Amino acid sequence: MSYDWLSEEQREVRELVRTVVRERVAPRATGIDETAEFPWDVVEAFREHELFGLSHVERYGGSGIGTLMMLIAIEETSKACATSGLILAVQQLGSIPIALAGTDELKDRYLSKLVTGETLAAYALTEPGSGSDSAAMRTTAQQNGDAYFLTGGKRFITNAGVAGVYVVFARTDSHDVHKGISAFVVEPDFPGFEVGRIEPKMGIKGSTTGEIFFNECRVPVENRLGEEGEGFTVAMRVLDRSRPGVAAQALGIAQGAIDYAVDYAKTRETMGKPISEHQLIAAKLAEMETRTEAARGLLYRVGRMIDEGVDGPALTKASAQAKLFCSDTAMAVATDAVQVLGGYGYIREYPVERMMRDAKITQIYEGSNEIQQLVIAREMLREARANLLADA
């Protein structure tokens, strides 16, 4: 990129992340994909360099540099390994609800461990019958004395089995669809908590995705996030701030695929010259680069918005736009990168095959892209827009 508007401090942090990725993450990317084992060594590298705390305040062990720099860290990591980028993104996803809605006591108890990476986090919203329709969840939480008892199950939970803190959403009122949901911080050693099947997946293979079950799981009342019935509001506020993490993962995949395709195109020769000099390949590379740079603009904009304290409909729309465009870009660009490599692109020896598989999930989780389109359109229709062609 020829133009870089980041501050000197931000460039230094980015260079630190690039060094960690180059030395500790990139050499492991293929192995993580092949073995489908959770990369605890990558987690340790992130801990050592305090990358989990980039967006959190110093009180809990963070550096306070901001959300934008966390998004850049996820992007840089995902250029080499989308699984490793997801580790940073999900730590954000699981810690944001505690930062937004937790009491001071909950923040003191959990955030410091999440910010340093001592404990990994998970976010348990999705159920077998309620994916895009989160309000249709059936997991229940009944209060009895000083505790809630959770019954039900969640599915497709990232970090299932490796997380030490789960933010869980459950229904406390069966009569109110949205205001009947509450949020809780659950530890895996609470009685009645169980991890079920870990899913084999097409991509991001080193990340655990699985089921968790609650059999009258006892959760102390003080572990509720916000007031009873505020869970759905908490969940939506969290997604406004966590969807950019998926967008950053997607952007990293796209840029990593481009960089590899460009290097390949400059060295692979056909008809007496590098394929990069053939017009059709050059045009494809140009389109890939332009689309990815446009995606970066949307992502960095929403990162700045969060750091500036923007909330409400403006953030909801910007977050959905970044997630939608970055993930669609990742899928399109990774597919084109495979095409640039031709037959070699289809072989596992070359990383663009893995990138193409990894890219697909970014269009699905944290709200499918069809949901993002509905969110964007909803906010558009609510806006007071300046129509210069409207009748006077």
C-alpha positions as CSV (number, residue, x, y, z in Angstrom):
1,M,0.0,0.0,0.0
2,S,1.5,3.3,-1.0
3,Y,-0.4,5.5,1.4
4,D,-0.4,4.9,5.1
5,W,-2.2,7.3,7.5
6,L,-1.5,5.3,10.7
7,S,0.3,7.1,13.5
8,E,3.9,6.3,14.3
9,E,2.7,4.4,17.4
10,Q,0.2,2.4,15.4
11,R,2.8,1.5,12.8
12,E,5.1,0.2,15.5
13,V,2.3,-2.0,16.9
14,R,1.5,-3.3,13.4
15,E,5.2,-4.1,12.8
16,L,5.2,-6.0,16.2
17,V,2.2,-8.0,15.0
18,R,3.9,-8.7,11.7
19,T,7.0,-9.9,13.4
20,V,5.0,-12.3,15.7
21,V,3.1,-13.6,12.7
22,R,6.2,-14.0,10.6
23,E,8.1,-15.9,13.3
24,R,5.5,-17.7,15.3
25,V,2.3,-18.0,13.3
26,A,3.1,-18.3,9.5
27,P,5.4,-21.4,10.0
28,R,2.5,-23.1,11.8
29,A,-0.3,-22.3,9.4
30,T,-0.2,-25.4,7.3
31,G,0.3,-27.7,10.2
32,I,-2.6,-26.2,12.1
33,D,-4.9,-26.8,9.1
34,E,-3.6,-30.4,8.6
35,T,-3.9,-31.6,12.2
36,A,-7.0,-29.6,13.1
37,E,-5.5,-29.1,16.6
38,F,-6.0,-26.0,18.6
39,P,-2.8,-24.0,18.5
40,W,-1.9,-23.3,22.1
41,D,1.5,-22.2,21.0
42,V,0.0,-19.4,19.0
43,V,-2.0,-18.4,22.1
44,E,1.2,-18.3,24.1
45,A,2.8,-16.0,21.5
46,F,-0.1,-13.6,21.7
47,R,0.1,-13.6,25.5
48,E,3.9,-13.0,25.4
49,H,3.4,-9.9,23.2
50,E,0.2,-8.7,25.0
51,L,-1.8,-8.7,21.8
52,F,-5.1,-9.7,23.6
53,G,-5.2,-6.4,25.4
54,L,-4.8,-4.0,22.5
55,S,-8.3,-2.6,22.7
56,H,-8.8,-2.8,26.5
57,V,-8.1,-0.2,29.1
58,E,-5.0,-0.3,31.3
59,R,-7.0,-1.0,34.5
60,Y,-7.5,-4.6,33.4
61,G,-4.1,-5.1,31.9
62,G,-4.7,-3.7,28.4
63,S,-2.7,-1.2,26.4
64,G,-5.7,1.0,25.5
65,I,-4.4,1.5,22.0
66,G,-7.9,0.9,20.6
67,T,-10.2,-1.2,18.6
68,L,-8.7,-0.1,15.3
69,M,-5.4,-1.6,16.2
70,M,-7.0,-4.8,17.4
71,L,-8.7,-5.1,14.0
72,I,-5.4,-4.5,12.3
73,A,-3.8,-7.2,14.4
74,I,-6.5,-9.7,13.4
75,E,-6.1,-8.6,9.7
76,E,-2.3,-9.1,9.8
77,T,-2.5,-12.5,11.6
78,S,-5.2,-13.7,9.2
79,K,-3.0,-13.0,6.2
80,A,-1.0,-16.0,7.2
81,C,-3.5,-18.1,9.3
82,A,-7.2,-17.4,9.6
83,T,-7.5,-19.8,12.6
84,S,-5.0,-17.7,14.5
85,G,-6.7,-14.5,13.6
86,L,-9.9,-15.9,14.9
87,I,-8.3,-16.5,18.3
88,L,-7.9,-12.7,18.7
89,A,-11.4,-12.0,17.3
90,V,-13.2,-14.4,19.6
91,Q,-11.4,-13.1,22.6
92,Q,-12.9,-9.8,21.7
93,L,-16.3,-11.3,21.2
94,G,-16.3,-12.9,24.6
95,S,-14.9,-10.0,26.5
96,I,-16.9,-7.1,25.0
97,P,-20.2,-8.1,26.8
98,I,-18.5,-8.1,30.2
99,A,-16.9,-4.7,29.4
100,L,-20.3,-3.3,28.2
101,A,-22.7,-4.8,30.8
102,G,-20.7,-6.4,33.6
103,T,-20.6,-5.0,37.2
104,D,-17.3,-3.7,38.5
105,E,-17.0,-7.0,40.4
106,L,-17.5,-9.1,37.3
107,K,-15.0,-6.9,35.3
108,D,-12.4,-7.3,38.1
109,R,-12.9,-11.0,38.3
110,Y,-12.9,-11.9,34.6
111,L,-11.6,-9.1,32.3
112,S,-8.1,-9.1,33.6
113,K,-7.7,-12.8,32.8
114,L,-9.3,-12.3,29.3
115,V,-7.3,-9.2,28.5
116,T,-4.0,-10.9,29.3
117,G,-5.1,-14.1,27.6
118,E,-4.7,-16.1,30.7
119,T,-8.2,-17.4,30.1
120,L,-9.9,-17.8,26.7
121,A,-13.5,-16.7,26.0
122,A,-16.5,-18.0,24.1
123,Y,-19.8,-16.4,23.2
124,A,-22.8,-18.8,23.3
125,L,-25.8,-17.3,21.5
126,T,-26.6,-19.8,18.6
127,E,-28.8,-22.8,19.1
128,P,-29.7,-25.7,16.8
129,G,-33.1,-24.0,16.0
130,S,-32.1,-20.4,16.4
131,G,-29.2,-19.2,14.2
132,S,-30.1,-16.0,12.4
133,D,-33.2,-15.7,14.6
134,S,-31.5,-15.3,17.9
135,A,-34.6,-14.3,19.8
136,A,-36.1,-17.8,19.1
137,M,-33.6,-19.4,21.6
138,R,-35.0,-22.1,23.9
139,T,-32.3,-22.4,26.5
140,T,-33.9,-21.3,29.8
141,A,-32.6,-19.7,33.0
142,Q,-34.8,-20.1,36.2
143,Q,-33.8,-18.2,39.3
144,N,-34.0,-20.0,42.6
145,G,-32.5,-18.1,45.5
146,D,-29.0,-16.8,44.9
147,A,-28.6,-18.7,41.6
148,Y,-30.0,-19.2,38.1
149,F,-30.3,-22.7,36.8
150,L,-29.7,-23.0,33.0
151,T,-31.2,-25.8,30.9
152,G,-30.7,-26.3,27.2
153,G,-27.9,-26.2,24.7
154,K,-25.9,-24.1,22.3
155,R,-24.3,-25.0,18.9
156,F,-21.5,-23.8,16.7
157,I,-19.8,-22.2,19.6
158,T,-16.2,-21.1,18.8
159,N,-13.7,-22.1,21.5
160,A,-15.9,-24.8,22.9
161,G,-13.8,-27.0,25.1
162,V,-10.9,-24.5,25.3
163,A,-12.6,-21.4,26.8
164,G,-12.5,-20.7,30.5
165,V,-15.3,-18.1,30.3
166,Y,-18.5,-18.5,28.4
167,V,-21.0,-15.6,27.9
168,V,-24.3,-17.4,27.6
169,F,-27.7,-16.1,26.6
170,A,-30.9,-17.8,28.0
171,R,-34.6,-17.1,28.3
172,T,-35.7,-15.9,31.7
173,D,-39.3,-15.0,30.5
174,S,-41.1,-17.2,28.1
175,H,-43.7,-14.6,27.2
176,D,-41.6,-11.7,25.9
177,V,-39.6,-12.6,22.8
178,H,-36.9,-10.0,23.1
179,K,-37.1,-8.7,26.6
180,G,-37.3,-12.2,28.0
181,I,-33.6,-13.0,27.3
182,S,-30.8,-12.5,29.8
183,A,-27.0,-12.9,29.7
184,F,-24.7,-14.7,32.0
185,V,-21.0,-15.4,32.6
186,V,-20.5,-19.1,32.9
187,E,-17.4,-21.1,33.9
188,P,-16.9,-24.6,32.5
189,D,-16.6,-26.1,36.0
190,F,-20.0,-24.9,37.1
191,P,-22.1,-27.9,38.0
192,G,-24.3,-29.0,35.0
193,F,-22.1,-27.6,32.3
194,E,-21.0,-30.0,29.6
195,V,-19.1,-29.7,26.3
196,G,-20.5,-31.9,23.5
197,R,-19.4,-32.7,20.0
198,I,-16.6,-30.7,18.4
199,E,-17.4,-30.3,14.7
200,P,-15.0,-31.3,11.8
201,K,-15.0,-28.3,9.4
202,M,-14.1,-27.3,5.9
203,G,-11.9,-24.4,7.1
204,I,-10.5,-22.7,10.2
205,K,-9.7,-26.3,11.2
206,G,-7.6,-25.4,14.2
207,S,-10.4,-23.5,15.9
208,T,-12.8,-25.6,18.0
209,T,-16.4,-25.3,17.1
210,G,-18.8,-27.3,19.2
211,E,-21.9,-27.9,21.3
212,I,-22.3,-27.0,24.9
213,F,-25.1,-28.2,27.2
214,F,-26.6,-27.0,30.4
215,N,-28.3,-29.6,32.7
216,E,-29.7,-27.3,35.4
217,C,-26.3,-25.6,35.4
218,R,-26.0,-23.4,38.5
219,V,-24.9,-19.9,37.8
220,P,-24.6,-17.3,40.6
221,V,-27.0,-14.4,40.4
222,E,-24.1,-12.0,40.5
223,N,-22.9,-13.5,37.2
224,R,-25.8,-12.0,35.3
225,L,-24.8,-9.3,32.8
226,G,-27.0,-6.3,33.1
227,E,-30.5,-6.5,34.4
228,E,-32.8,-9.5,33.8
229,G,-34.3,-9.2,30.4
230,E,-31.5,-7.0,28.9
231,G,-29.7,-9.9,27.2
232,F,-31.0,-9.4,23.7
233,T,-29.9,-5.7,23.8
234,V,-26.5,-6.7,25.1
235,A,-26.2,-9.3,22.4
236,M,-26.9,-6.8,19.6
237,R,-24.6,-4.2,21.1
238,V,-21.8,-6.8,21.2
239,L,-22.4,-7.8,17.6
240,D,-22.0,-4.2,16.5
241,R,-18.5,-4.3,18.0
242,S,-17.6,-7.9,17.2
243,R,-18.6,-8.2,13.5
244,P,-15.7,-6.0,12.5
245,G,-13.4,-8.7,13.9
246,V,-14.8,-11.1,11.4
247,A,-14.4,-8.4,8.7
248,A,-10.8,-8.1,9.8
249,Q,-10.2,-11.8,9.5
250,A,-11.8,-11.8,6.1
251,L,-9.7,-8.8,5.0
252,G,-6.5,-10.6,6.1
253,I,-7.5,-13.7,4.1
254,A,-8.1,-11.6,1.0
255,Q,-4.8,-9.7,1.3
256,G,-2.8,-12.8,2.0
257,A,-4.3,-14.5,-1.1
258,I,-3.5,-11.4,-3.2
259,D,0.1,-11.3,-2.0
260,Y,0.7,-14.9,-2.7
261,A,-1.0,-14.7,-6.1
262,V,1.1,-11.7,-7.1
263,D,4.4,-13.4,-6.2
264,Y,3.3,-16.5,-8.1
265,A,2.3,-14.5,-11.2
266,K,5.6,-12.7,-11.3
267,T,7.6,-15.9,-11.4
268,R,5.3,-18.4,-13.3
269,E,5.9,-18.1,-17.1
270,T,3.7,-19.1,-20.0
271,M,4.2,-18.2,-23.7
272,G,7.6,-16.8,-23.0
273,K,6.7,-14.3,-20.2
274,P,5.5,-14.1,-16.6
275,I,1.7,-14.6,-16.4
276,S,1.5,-11.2,-14.6
277,E,2.2,-9.6,-18.0
278,H,-0.8,-11.3,-19.6
279,Q,-3.7,-8.8,-19.7
280,L,-6.4,-11.1,-18.4
281,I,-4.2,-12.1,-15.3
282,A,-3.2,-8.4,-14.8
283,A,-6.8,-7.3,-14.9
284,K,-7.8,-10.0,-12.4
285,L,-5.0,-8.9,-10.0
286,A,-6.0,-5.3,-10.3
287,E,-9.6,-6.1,-9.5
288,M,-8.6,-8.2,-6.5
289,E,-6.4,-5.4,-5.1
290,T,-8.9,-2.6,-5.7
291,R,-11.8,-4.5,-4.0
292,T,-9.6,-5.4,-1.0
293,E,-8.5,-1.8,-0.6
294,A,-12.1,-0.7,-0.6
295,A,-12.9,-3.3,2.0
296,R,-10.1,-2.0,4.1
297,G,-11.6,1.5,4.0
298,L,-14.9,0.2,5.4
299,L,-13.2,-1.8,8.1
300,Y,-10.9,0.9,9.4
301,R,-13.8,3.4,9.4
302,V,-15.8,1.3,11.8
303,G,-12.7,0.7,13.9
304,R,-12.3,4.5,14.3
305,M,-16.0,4.9,15.0
306,I,-15.8,2.5,17.9
307,D,-12.7,4.2,19.3
308,E,-14.5,7.5,19.1
309,G,-17.5,6.2,21.1
310,V,-20.0,6.1,18.2
311,D,-23.0,4.0,19.2
312,G,-26.5,3.2,18.0
313,P,-27.8,3.0,14.4
314,A,-24.7,4.6,12.8
315,L,-22.5,1.9,14.3
316,T,-24.9,-0.9,13.5
317,K,-25.0,0.0,9.8
318,A,-21.3,0.6,9.5
319,S,-20.5,-2.7,11.3
320,A,-22.8,-4.7,9.0
321,Q,-21.4,-3.0,5.9
322,A,-17.8,-3.8,6.9
323,K,-18.7,-7.4,7.7
324,L,-20.7,-7.9,4.5
325,F,-18.2,-6.3,2.1
326,C,-15.0,-7.7,3.6
327,S,-16.3,-11.3,3.8
328,D,-17.7,-11.2,0.2
329,T,-14.4,-9.8,-0.9
330,A,-12.5,-12.5,0.9
331,M,-14.4,-15.3,-0.9
332,A,-14.1,-13.6,-4.3
333,V,-10.5,-12.8,-4.0
334,A,-9.4,-16.2,-2.6
335,T,-11.3,-17.9,-5.4
336,D,-9.6,-15.6,-8.0
337,A,-6.2,-16.4,-6.3
338,V,-6.8,-20.1,-6.9
339,Q,-7.6,-19.3,-10.5
340,V,-4.4,-17.3,-10.9
341,L,-2.4,-20.3,-9.7
342,G,-4.4,-22.7,-12.0
343,G,-4.0,-26.3,-11.1
344,Y,-1.4,-25.5,-8.5
345,G,-4.0,-23.4,-6.7
346,Y,-6.1,-26.5,-6.2
347,I,-3.3,-28.4,-4.5
348,R,-2.9,-28.3,-0.7
349,E,0.8,-27.6,-1.1
350,Y,-0.1,-24.0,-2.0
351,P,-1.8,-21.8,0.7
352,V,-4.5,-20.2,-1.5
353,E,-6.5,-23.5,-1.4
354,R,-6.6,-23.2,2.4
355,M,-7.5,-19.5,2.2
356,M,-10.4,-20.2,-0.1
357,R,-11.8,-22.8,2.4
358,D,-11.2,-20.4,5.3
359,A,-12.9,-17.5,3.6
360,K,-16.3,-19.2,3.3
361,I,-17.1,-19.1,7.0
362,T,-16.7,-15.3,7.2
363,Q,-19.8,-15.0,5.1
364,I,-21.8,-17.1,7.6
365,Y,-20.8,-16.6,11.2
366,E,-21.5,-13.4,13.3
367,G,-24.7,-13.1,11.3
368,S,-24.9,-14.4,7.8
369,N,-24.4,-11.9,5.0
370,E,-28.1,-12.1,4.1
371,I,-28.7,-10.9,7.7
372,Q,-26.2,-8.1,7.2
373,Q,-28.1,-7.0,4.1
374,L,-31.3,-6.8,6.1
375,V,-29.6,-4.8,8.8
376,I,-28.2,-2.3,6.4
377,A,-31.5,-1.9,4.5
378,R,-33.4,-1.5,7.8
379,E,-31.1,1.3,8.9
380,M,-31.2,3.0,5.5
381,L,-35.0,3.1,5.6
382,R,-34.9,4.7,9.1
383,E,-32.5,7.5,8.1
384,A,-33.4,11.0,7.2
385,R,-31.7,11.1,3.8
386,A,-30.9,14.1,1.6
387,N,-32.8,13.4,-1.6
388,L,-31.9,16.3,-3.9
389,L,-34.3,15.2,-6.5
390,A,-37.3,15.2,-4.2
391,D,-40.1,17.6,-5.0
392,A,-39.8,21.0,-3.2
